Amino acid sequence: QDLKEGKPHLVLGLLWQIIKIGLFADIKLSRNEALAALLEEGESLEALMKLSPEELLLRWVNFHLKKTGMTISNFSGDIKDSKAYFHLLEQIAPDGTKEGVPRVEIDMTGLYEKDLKKRAECLLKQAELLGCRQFVSATDIVTGNAKLNLAFVATLFNKHPALTKPENQDWTVEGETREERTFRNWMNSLGVNPHVHHVYGDLQDAIVILQLYEKIKVPVDWNHRVNLPPFKGVGGGHLKKIENCNYAVELGKKKAGFSLVGIGGQDLYDGNPTLTLALVWQLMRRYTLNVLEDLGHGEVAGDDLIISWVNKTLAEAGKSSSFKSFKDKSISTSLPVLDLIDAIQPQSVNFDLVKRDSPSDEDKLNNAKYAVSMARKIGAKVYALPEDLVEVNPKMVMTMFACLMGRGMKRA
């Protein structure tokens, strides 16, 4: 409704989130091992993996600026004079040593232009030589528009990272596990702020965890018990972050009734995988139970109730799909999910994009990706992964249909 009414700040906010997701997709160690070149003296790989894309981009810029004796600490005030940008372009421009990539000579004379706006325009002409004149104008640079400058730097990184993975390293970067992706997907489906990119690093101040408590109807004392960012002080305010983590564990034990034996706030702050996931799993389980209780009008809705509602809704809409359990192999095609989405919101699904007859494994995955996307589009807060549908993971399949049922009942 907000988009339909064209509310500027909400439309722009949504567009920014979409742009960020696209720009930041490869700015993570698991997708780009050359980022390991940004490791600082004595820093562990785990610590680097915890950095957000924004922090990695700042680290990347300073990595290249170090050769010129410059550093920046933000993408607003520190770049207004364009000096950092000029030196960055000079460092990352192709030098002609890579086969098929011609040398690009950056003209640095613009640095001596006294008018900052004209200097920024000179800078952008050089960025154009690298195919990177996107997102910012000269005015955006001299006024220090942080979002647009961040997008500009992300574009520079994606096209010209100028990084080489360190040789002779005895480590390998492990990608995100299915379990971690499921939890991250669930948290982001609830609209937590900030967006979770890394399950452990992004939870170490407990701000997201405390928001999740509110989602499961556990009240949080934001005014008296929570330290809010920005965290200032020694070590980036680590003591304040640990206080938040202690409060998160306290809420779990005393208010939510979770089993958190052997889990302390320090474990969350340290990003202990096993103990962090133990808490997040209980949060997600409680959320799912709450969804099922809402569907069952106070009593937990069992599988039979959900399956009965789905099959009835499909039949009333004239759909041919049906199934008897959440282990039904027909679910691997995602057709029951897509038919249900179309039954809840008629003509929302473009079935020309759906492979119905004898789908291959690739077809099934594409169907599943489309199903998850369309479920979110009609407003269902689904957090199952496409792979869960293809593999017919009964627990996650149940959550998919439960979330769609909740959305369908609201529309009825």
N, C-alpha and C positions, 0 to 999 in steps of 0.2 A: 504494500500500500504506500509506503514511504517513497519507493522508487517511482510508482505510478504518479504520485503527486509531485515528483521532481524536486524533493527537498535537497537543495544544493550540498549542504555539509554531509548529508548521509550518502548521497550519490558519489560525491568525491571520495568519501571515506572508503566506500566499497571498491571503487576503482583503484584506489591506492593499495588496498589489500591484495587485489588481483594482480596488480603490477609487481608488488613485492614478492609474491609467491613465485611468479615467473622469473624475476631477476635473481632471486636468492636460491633457486633450485640447486645450483651446483656449488654454492658457497658453503660447503661443509666437507670435512675431512674424509668422510666415507664415500663421497662422490668425486673428490679431487685430491688425491694423495700428495700432489705437489704443494699443497698448503702446509705440509710438514716443514717446508723450508722456512716457515714463519716461527718455528719453535725458538724460544729465547733460551739463553744460557741457564741450564739447570731445570728447565721446565719439562714437565712430563707430557706425554702424548694425550693422556686423559684430560689434563688441564686445558690443552689446546682444543680438544673436541667439545669442551663445555662452552666455549665462546660462541656468542650469537653471531649471525651473519654480519650484523652491523659492527661488532667488535673485531671480527676477522677482517673486514674491509679496512677499518682504521689501522689494524696491525699491518695489513698489506701495503697501504699507502706509506706508512712510516718505514717499512722494510726498504722500500725503494728510495724514500727521501733521505734515509740515513747516509747514503752515499754522497749526499749534497750537504750534510750537516744540518738539515732541517727536520722538524717534527711537527705534527699537528695533534690536537686532542679532540677535535670535533669537526663536523661538516657544516658549520655555520660561520661563526666569527673568524675562525682560523683560515678560511679560504677566500675571504672577501677580496683580498688584494691579488688573487690569481697566482701568486708566486709559487705556492705549493703545487698547483696544477701544472704550471709550466715545467717545473722540474720533474714531476711525475711523468708527464708525457715524454720528456726527453729520455727518461730511464726505461720506459716500457715500449717505446717505438721499435718496430722490427729493425734489426741491424743488418739484414741481408744474409745472415749465415744459415738461415733455415731454407731448405730447398723449396722453391716455388713461391716464397714470400719475399717480395722486393723490399729493399731498404727504404725507410721513411725518415727523411731529415726534418727535424722539428726546428722551426725558425724561432729563436729565443729573443729576437729583437723587441718583440711586444712587451717584454719585461720592463723596458725602459720608458714605456708610455706612462705619463704622469696621471692622466685621467683614468680612474679605476674602471669605469664602464667601457671605455675604448680598449683598455688593456684586456678586459674580460672578453671583448669581441675578438681581439687578436688571438686569444687563447682558444676560443671556440673554432676559429678558422683552422688552427692546428689540430684540434680534436677531430675536425671533419676529415682530415687526411688519414686518420685512423679508423674512419667509419663510425665515429662515436659522438656525433653532434646530436645527442638526444636529451630530452627531458629539461635541460636548462637553457635559459637565455642569459645574456650578459647581466640583465637586471637581477635575475635569480642568484647569480654569483655574488654580486656586490651587496645585495641585501642579506645574504647568508640564509637563503631558504633551505633549511636542513633536509627536508624530505626530497626535494628535487635534486639537491646536490648529492644525496645518498644514492639516488637512482642513477645519476650520471656516473658516479664512481663505480657502481655495480656494473654498469655497461662497459666501462673501461676494463674492469677485471675480467668480465666474461669474454671479451674479445682479445685482450692483450694481457694475460696474467703475468707473463715474463717470470715464471717460477719454474724451478727444476726440482723434482723430488730428490731429497738427499740420498746419496748412494751408500752402500755398505751398511744399511740399517738392518737390524735383526728383528724388526717388528713388522706386522701387517695391520692395516686398519680394518677393523671389523665393522661391517655395515650394521644398520639398525635391525634388530631381531623382529620377527613377526609380532611377538608379545609387546615389545616396546612400541611398535608402530600402531598396534591396536589401542594401547593406552593413550598415546599421543593423539591419535585420531579422535578418541572419545573426548579427551579434554578440550580439544579445539572445536569439536562439534557443539560444545556448550558455550562457546563464545568467550572463553577465558581471556584475560588481558594481563600480561602480554601473550601473544601467540606462542605456543610451545614448539620449538624447533628441535630441542634436545631434551629427552625425558629427565635426565639427571641434572644437567647444568641449569636448566630453566626452572627447576623446582627448589633450588638451594636457598632461596630467600623465603620460601613457603607461601608467597603471595598467591600463586596459582592454587596451591593446595587449600588455602583458606577459602578461596572462591568456590572450590569444589564442595567444601563442607556446606556452604550456603545452598548449593544445588541439591544437596540431600537433606535439606531442612534442618541443619544444625546451625544455630545462630553463632555469629562471630562478633566479638567485641572489637570493632575496627578502631574505635576512638581511644581505648585505654590499653589494649593489649598488643596492638599490631604496629610495628615500625614500617612506615611506608617509604618507598624509594623517592628521590635518589638517596642512596646510602653513602653518607660521608663519614670520614674518620679513618683511623688506622686500618689498613688492609681492606679498604672499600666497605667499611662498616660491617665487618664479619661478625662482630659480637651482636649487633642488632639483628642480623640475619639468623644467627643461632637462636636468639630469643624468639623470633617468629617460628622457627622450626620446633623449639620446645613447646610453644603454645599449640602448634599443630598436632603434636603427639599427645599433649594433654587433652585436647578436644576429642581426639580419637578414643582415648581411654575412658574419659569421664562423661562425655556427652553423647558420643556415637556408639559406645559400647563395643569398640573394635578390640580384637586380640592383637596387641602390639608388644608382646613379651620380647624383651631384649632389644627394642627399638628406641633410640633416643634422638633428640633433636640434632645432635652432632652427626648422626648417621645420614640424615636428610641433607644437611649442609655439605657433608663430604661426598654426597652422590653415591652412597653405597647401593649398588644395583639391586641386590637381593632384598634389602630392608626397605628401600624406597618403593620397589614394586609391590612389596607385601602390603604397604599402606594404600597405594594407588589401587591395587586389586580390590581391597575391601571397600574403597570409595565407589568404584565402578559397580561392584556387586550390589551395594546398597542403593545406588541410583537405579539400577535395573529392577530391583525389587520394588522400589517406589513407583516406577513406571507400571509394573504389573499390578500393584495394588490400586493404582488409579484406574486401570482398565477393569479390575474386578470389584470396583466400588468398595474399597476397604479391605478386601481379601485378595491375597495374591492370585492373580489369574494364572491358571495352569495351562499346560500345552493344549489340552482339549478345547478350552474356551477360545484361545487365540486361533487355532486351526479352524474351528467351527465358524468363527466370525469371518475369517479370510475366505473360506470356501463359499459361504453364503453371499458375501460381497461380490465375489467373482461371478457367481451364478446369476445374481440379480443384474449384473452389468452385461450379461450375455457372453462372458469369457469362457473359453474351453478349458483353461487351466484349473487344476485342483491337486491336492496332495493329502496324504494320510498322516504323515509325521514330519518332523523337522529333519529326518534322515532320508527323506524321499529323494531319489536320484534325479527326478525331474527338476529339482531346484538348482542343479548344477548348470542348467541352461539359462537361469535367471528369468525365464518366461513367466513363472507364477508371480515373481516380484514386479516385473514390468506390467503385467496385466492388472495387478492390484493397484499399482500407481495410477494406471489409466482409468481404473474403476473409481478411484477416490477423486481424481481430477480428470474428467473426460477430455480426450484429445490432447493430453499433455505429452504423451509418448509418440515419437515418430518411429513407427514400426518398420519403416524403410531402412532404418539403421540397425535393425535387430535381425540376427541370423536365427531362423526357426528350424529349418530342415537339416538334420544330421550335422549339427555344428561341430567344428573341430575344437581342440583345446584352446586355440587362439581365439576362435569365435566366441567360445564360452567366456573367456576372460574379458573380451571386448563388451559382450552383453552385460557382464557383471559390473564393469566400470560404468557403463551407461546407466544401469539400474541404480547404483549408489548415487551417481550424480543427479539423476531425476528424483530420487527419494528426497535428497536435500533440497532440490529446487522447489518441490511442493511443500516444503516446510517441516519434513520429518527429520528429527535430530538423530539420524542413524550413525553408528560408529563401527559397524561391521566392515571388513575389508572386502574388496572384490574376490580375493582368493578364498575367503570364507564361504562365499556362495558357490564358487566353482568346486571346491573340495567338500561342500555340504557339511560344514562344521556346525553340528546341531545347536550348540549353545549360542553361537553368534548369529546363526540363521534365525533362532527364536527372537533375539533382540531386534533384528531387522524387521520381522513381521510385527513385533510388539510396538515398535516405534511407529510403523505405518498404521497400525490399528489405532493408536492414540491420535494420530493425525486425522484418520478417517472419521473417528467418533466426534472430533471437534467440528468437522465439516458437516456432519449429519444434522 
